[in-house]
Amino acid sequence: MSKGRARSLLVLAALLFTGPIGCWEQWSNHWFPQMKWQPAVQAFERTMHQGRVDPFLPPEGSVPIDGGVAPIDPNDEPASDLLVNPRPMSLASLDNGRQKYAIFCSPCHGAGGAGDDIRVTYTRANAPLADLEGEEVAGDWTLRVRDLEGRDVGRLNRWFVEAEFAPSDETLVGEAHPDVEIPDATSAGVASTIAIDGEGTVKDVRVRVEIAHTYVGDLHIELVAPSGQGAVLHNQTGHSSDDLRLTYDRALAPALDVLVGEPVGGDWTLRVRDLERADVGRLERWRIELRYSV
């Protein structure tokens, strides 16, 4: 499996039960309790049940009842049949009902409402899969299924998981040991090249430089990308300090920012110049680390 971190997950679990799925005692803050305790939304009923929070408001036009006698006896079937649905029937209303059934009802009751089997695709819209964002994609993903009640039985037929992810960045490293003298008081300086074999775009750069010198304030150091784009690492700072053994990153040398987005492959060159007289030194070694994405 590819390396990277999950952005989103989609899980399809297909379970075939030999008996019906019952609506047993269960409660969650995120979805309906078992169906027998689900509050009905009708024109003559309140929408609270035993103090539990209702999943939705009654439709517009419903008659709220806070106590006393309902406007109609729900046991009077002929009278109940005369009640008019306050929400008019339309194709849009039917389509909305299909969507709500598919989200809230079909996981337990199936597409046809028979209540057998679970064949559902879980996404961040209907399951807390967002909690898994940022996890490593590679590795073993496990689906655990438990039957917590008696009587009805079933079997897990198949399932699969799909994960959208951003590929992990890769790093290429090159090192050179030129151990050459830096010409004194000249703009010609000395150059050392590291060939990087790879394809992709630079995301970050780190350069380790090791120079023996008796006055680092004489030195000007520049890293040049294969495209010719340069970034100054050191520009005659440090005064009379001896030697320069330092790792430059984008925090220490903000000029490296211009190299982000450059092609990673090719010849990377370190140019070192001694721009003042008297003190001398040598470029002993240097190393480059390139983090890139394909």
N, C-alpha and C positions, 0 to 999 in steps of 0.2 A: 504494500500500500504506500502511496506517496506520503512524503513528509509534509507537515504543515500544521496549522491550527484551525479548528473548525469555526466556520462563520455561521452556518446554519445546518440543521439536521432534519431529515425526513425519514420516518420509520414506518414500514408497512408490516403489520402483524396479521397473519392469517391463521385463525383458530377455528377448527371445526369441532363442534360439540355434538355428541350423540343425543343429547336431551336439550330442552329449552334452557335459556339463561334466566334465572329468577332475579327479581328485584329484591334483594335481601337488605337487611338493616345496614345502612352505611351512611356516612355523612362527611361532607367536605366543604370547606369554605369556598371552593372554586367551582363546584358543580352541584347538580340537583341531588337531593337525598333519594332514597328509594321511591319508586313511583307512587306507592300507596300513601306516602306522606307529602307528595308534591302538591302545593297549593293550586287548586283550580281557579282559573280566572273567568268568572261568569258575571253576568250583569247584576245578579242578586247576592253575590258573596263578597266578603272582605278578602284581602289578599295576604293575610297573615295566618301562620299556623304555628301554634305553640311557641310564639315569640321568635321564630326563626326568620332570617332575612329572606325576603322574596326575591326570586331571580329576575323578575321584570314587573313593570307597572301594568295595571289593567288597561285595556284598550279605551280609547276616547269614547265617552258616552256611557261608560259603565256607571252603575249606581252604587256609591260606597255605603257600607253599613257599618256603623261603629257600635251597634248594640240594638236591642229591641227586636222587633219582628221583621223578618225579611219581607219585601214587597210581594213575594210569592213563595209558596211552600215548594221547596225543591222536590218533595215527594209527590207533588201533584203533577204527574206526567203530562196530562192533556194541557194544563196551564203552562207548563214549562215549554211544551212544544210550540206555544204561541209566541214565545219570546223572540224578538228580532235581534239578530247580531248587529251590534252598533258599527261594526266595521264592514262596509259593503264588499261583496265578492267581486274580484276582478282577476285578470290574468297576472297582474303585478303582485296581488296579494297571495295567489296560489304559488307563484314562483318564490316569494319570500318565505312561505311556509315550507316549501321543499328545501330551501337553504337551511332554515332553522332545524328541520328534522334531520338533515344530513349531518349537521354539526352536533346537535345535542341528543338526538334519539337513536340514530342508526348504529352508533358503537355498541349499544346494548340490544337493540331490537331488530337490527338488520335493515337492509334497504327496503324490504317489503313489509316490515312491521311484525314479523312472526316472532321475534324475540330469540331466535336461534342463531348461533355462530357469531363470531367477531371477524369481520373483514374490513379493516379501516386503515387509513393512512394518517399517521400522527405527524403534525407539523407544529411549529411554534404557535400557530393560531388556535390549536385545540389541545395542546399539551405543554408542560413546562420545559420544553427542549432548549429554550434560550439559556437555561442554566449551564448547558454544556458548551456554550460558545467559549472559545479560547483554549479548549482542551486539545491535546495532541491527537491528530487524526490516526497516525499509525498505532497499531496494537490490537488487542482483542476487545471487541465490543460484545457485551453479553445482554441477552433479553431474558429476564426472569418472569415466569408466569406462575401464579399460585391460585388454587381453588380453595377458598376459605370457608365454604359451606358444604353441607352434605347433599346427597341424592344425585343431582345432575353431574355428569362427567363429560369429558371432552379430551381433545388432543391438540397439540401445537403442530400444525401442518408445515408451515414455512414462514419465514420473515426475512426481510433485508433492510439495510440501512444505507441511506445516501447522505453524504456530507459535502457541503460546499466549503472549500478551504482556500487559503492563500498559501502558495508554496513557500517553504522556508528559504531564507537567504542562504547562499553558500559563501565560502571564504576561500580565496586563493592567496598563497603566501610565496614570496620570492626573497632571496637573500644573495648578497654579493660581498666579496672580501677583496676589494681592489688593493688596499694597503699601498696607496700611491701618495707621493708628496704633492702638496698643494702649492702651486707657484705663488711666490710672494709678490704682493703689490701689483697685480695685473688683473684685468677684467676677463682674461681668457679662462683662468681657473682650470678645474678638472671635472670630468663627467664620467659617471658610471651608469651602466644600463642593466636592467633586469627584464628579461623577456617573460611575459605572462601568457600562458596558453589557456584560453577560455573564451566563452561567448556569453555576453550578458551586459547588464548596465550597472555601473558602480553605484552602490548605496552608501558606502562609508569607506574612509581611508585612514590608515595608521602607518606612520613611518618611524622606524627606529634608526637613529644616526649615531655613529661612534667616530668621533674625530679627536685626535691628539693635537692640541695647539696651545701655545703659551699666552694667547690673548684672543679670546673668542669674539671680542668686539670688532675684530678685523673681518669677520666672516659674513658672507652672504650665501644662503643656501636655498635652492629652488628645486621643487619636484615638477617634472614635465611629463604630461600624459602622452600616450601614443599619438593623439591628435595634434599635439603641439601646444595644448593649453597648459599654462604653468601656474604654480601656486608657491608663493614665497613662504618658507618655513622659518627662516632666521635672517634678520636684516641688521647686522652689526650691533647687536645688543649683547649685554653681559660684561662690557668693559674689559677689565684685565683678568677676568676669571680664566683658569686653565681648563682646557679640554671641554668637549661638548659630547655628552653621552645622554641622549634624551630621546623619548618617544613622543612624536608629534601626532596629536589627533585634532579633530575639528574644534575642540574647546580651546586647546593651546594655540593652534594655528588656524584661525577662522578662514584664512585664504583657501584652505582645502575644500571649502564648500563649493567652489567653482568646478571641482572635479566630479561632484555627484551628478550622475547622468551620463558621464563619459563611457565609451565602450571599454570593457575591462581588459580585453585581449590586446597584446602588442608590446612594444618596448617602452618601459617606464624608466625615465632617466633622472638621476640626482646630479645637479650641478652645484659645485662648491667653488666659491671665489674668495681669495684673500685680497681685500682692497686697500690695505695699509702696509707700510714698510716695517721692517725689523723682525717682528715675531713670525714664526713659521709653524707648519704643522702637516699632518697627514690624514687623509681619509682612510680609516682602517676598514670599516665595514658598514653596511646599512641593510635594512630589511623593510619590506613593504607588505602590508596586509590589506587586501581588497575584499570588502564584503559586497556581494553583487546579487542581482536577481536575473533569472533567465527571461 
